[in-house]
């Protein structure tokens, strides 16, 4: 791949990532106390982008890497290439975090099931962290500038990963963490985590397929 193309994509990815993460924090800080962590979010987001860029052109996204190779090589589609890198990296961040959490749940059989789940997911904050990572991924994807209204409708209807839960208003419901993981048996916690994992991977497929379609059939800005 032409080195100038790689450099241009890397620069665009870095700029987009900083801009999106800055915007994420601004909205979060205005809406939800749980997300008032700007410095940490920006640092982690840039570290994630850096990791993704180091993998660029090698194993960034099996099986999507080969499919996106011609798009990554086209300087006229650099914005869509950046969207591909960011969307894949953020979704895989969710998947990897779930995998790590599942390993921890399997690591200690000495505690009672519900005690282990409560300690890890509620007290140690694993559920809250998972919620933040899912929110970050969905928020960044939603605000890609190349989406048109039709794209947004498709995403709204087809993305399975979601933070919606329960019935009633937010004030009437327990927190997302409590609703899913407070005092539940180990098998239930594992089942929920695997569901979120599968939903995340399916979401990645939906998003990357839509980006690919835009890159191969339409101009970047419609």
C-alpha positions in Angstrom: 0.0 0.0 0.0 1.2 3.5 -0.9 2.9 5.0 2.2 1.3 8.4 1.6 -2.1 6.8 1.6 -1.4 5.2 5.0 -0.1 8.4 6.4 -3.1 10.3 5.3 -5.5 7.8 6.7 -3.6 7.7 10.0 -3.8 11.5 10.3 -7.5 11.6 9.5 -8.2 8.8 12.0 -6.3 10.6 14.8 -8.1 13.9 14.1 -11.5 12.2 13.9 -10.9 10.2 17.0 -10.0 13.3 19.0 -12.9 15.3 17.7 -15.4 12.5 18.3 -14.1 11.8 21.8 -14.1 15.5 22.7 -17.8 15.7 21.5 -18.6 12.5 23.4 -17.4 14.1 26.6 -19.2 17.4 26.1 -22.6 15.6 25.6 -22.0 13.1 28.4 -21.0 15.8 30.9 -24.2 17.7 30.1 -26.5 14.7 30.3 -25.2 12.0 32.7 -23.1 12.2 35.8 -21.8 8.7 35.1 -19.8 10.0 32.1 -18.0 13.0 33.6 -14.5 11.6 32.9 -13.1 13.6 30.0 -9.4 13.0 30.4 -9.7 9.3 30.9 -12.0 8.9 27.9 -9.8 10.9 25.6 -6.6 9.2 26.8 -8.2 5.7 26.5 -9.7 6.6 23.1 -6.4 7.8 21.7 -4.6 4.8 23.1 -7.2 2.6 21.4 -6.8 4.4 18.1 -3.0 4.1 18.4 -3.4 0.4 18.9 -5.7 0.1 15.9 -3.3 2.1 13.7 -0.4 -0.2 14.7 -2.5 -3.1 13.4 -3.4 -1.2 10.3 -2.9 -3.3 7.2 -2.3 -6.5 9.1 -4.9 -8.0 11.4 -7.2 -5.0 12.1 -10.4 -6.8 11.2 -10.6 -10.4 10.0 -12.6 -11.0 7.7 -13.2 -7.3 6.9 -9.6 -6.4 6.3 -9.3 -7.9 2.9 -12.7 -6.6 1.8 -11.8 -3.1 2.8 -8.2 -3.1 1.3 -9.2 -1.3 -1.9 -11.1 1.3 0.0 -8.2 1.9 2.4 -5.9 2.4 -0.7 -8.2 5.1 -2.2 -7.3 8.6 -0.9 -10.8 9.8 -2.1 -12.4 7.6 0.5 -10.2 8.4 3.5 -13.1 9.5 5.6 -14.9 6.2 5.2 -11.6 4.4 5.8 -11.3 6.2 9.1 -14.8 5.3 10.0 -13.9 1.6 9.3 -10.9 1.8 11.6 -12.7 3.6 14.4 -15.9 1.5 14.3 -13.9 -1.8 14.3 -11.6 -0.7 17.1 -14.4 0.5 19.4 -16.6 -2.5 18.9 -13.6 -4.9 19.4 -12.8 -3.0 22.6 -16.2 -3.9 23.9 -15.8 -7.6 22.8 -12.3 -7.8 24.4 -13.5 -6.3 27.6 -16.3 -8.9 27.8 -13.9 -11.7 27.1 -11.6 -10.4 30.0 -14.6 -10.2 32.3 -15.7 -13.7 31.5 -12.3 -15.0 32.3 -12.5 -13.3 35.7 -15.9 -14.8 36.4 -14.5 -18.3 35.7 -11.3 -17.7 37.7 -12.7 -18.1 41.3 -14.9 -21.0 42.1 -14.5 -20.5 45.9 -17.2 -17.9 46.2 -20.9 -18.5 45.9 -22.2 -17.7 42.4 -24.1 -14.5 43.3 -21.4 -13.2 45.6 -18.8 -13.5 42.8 -21.0 -11.8 40.3 -21.9 -9.0 42.7 -18.3 -8.4 43.8 -16.9 -8.3 40.2 -19.7 -6.7 38.3 -21.2 -4.3 40.9 -18.6 -3.6 43.6 -15.5 -3.7 41.4 -17.4 -1.8 38.7 -17.0 -4.1 35.8 -20.7 -3.6 34.7 -20.3 0.2 34.9 -17.2 0.1 32.8 -18.9 -2.2 30.2 -21.8 0.3 30.0 -19.4 3.1 29.3 -17.5 1.2 26.6 -20.8 0.2 24.9 -22.0 3.8 25.1 -18.7 5.1 23.6 -18.9 2.7 20.7 -22.5 3.4 19.9 -22.1 7.2 20.3 -19.0 7.4 18.0 -20.7 5.3 15.4 -23.9 7.3 15.5 -22.2 10.6 14.8 -20.0 9.7 11.9 -20.5 12.7 9.6 -20.8 10.6 6.4 -24.1 9.0 7.5 -27.2 10.4 5.8 -30.7 10.2 7.2 -31.4 6.9 5.4 -28.2 5.4 6.9 -29.3 6.5 10.4 -32.6 4.8 10.0 -31.0 1.6 8.9 -28.7 1.7 11.8 -31.5 2.4 14.3 -33.5 -0.6 13.0 -30.7 -3.1 12.5 -28.0 -2.6 15.2 -28.6 -5.2 18.0 -26.2 -3.7 20.6 -28.1 -1.3 22.9 -28.2 0.1 26.4 -32.0 0.2 26.5 -33.5 -1.9 29.2 -36.6 -2.5 31.4 -39.8 -0.4 31.4 -40.7 3.0 32.6 -38.6 6.2 32.9 -34.9 6.3 33.9 -35.9 7.6 37.3 -38.3 4.7 37.9 -35.8 2.0 36.9 -32.7 0.7 38.7 -29.4 1.4 37.1 -28.3 -0.5 34.0 -25.7 -2.3 36.1 -28.1 -3.3 38.9 -30.8 -4.3 36.5 -28.5 -6.8 34.7 -26.1 -8.0 37.3 -27.2 -7.4 40.9 -27.7 -10.7 42.8 -27.9 -12.9 39.7 -26.5 -16.4 39.4 -23.2 -16.9 37.7 -24.8 -18.7 34.7 -27.1 -15.8 34.2 -24.3 -13.2 34.2 -22.3 -15.3 31.7 -25.3 -15.6 29.5 -25.9 -11.9 29.5 -22.2 -11.1 28.8 -22.2 -13.5 25.9 -25.4 -11.9 24.5 -23.7 -8.5 24.7 -20.7 -10.0 23.0 -22.7 -11.5 20.2 -24.7 -8.2 19.8 -21.4 -6.3 19.6 -20.0 -8.5 16.8 -23.3 -8.3 14.9 -23.3 -4.6 15.3 -19.8 -4.4 13.9 -21.0 -6.4 10.8 -24.0 -4.1 10.3 -21.9 -0.9 10.6 -19.0 -2.1 8.4 -21.3 -3.5 5.8 -23.0 -0.1 5.6 -19.7 1.8 5.4 -18.5 -0.7 2.7 -21.7 -0.1 0.7 -21.3 3.7 0.9 -17.7 3.4 -0.2 -18.4 1.2 -3.2 -21.7 2.7 -4.5 -22.0 6.4 -3.5 -19.9 9.6 -2.9 -18.6 10.1 0.6 -20.8 13.2 1.3 -24.3 13.0 -0.1 
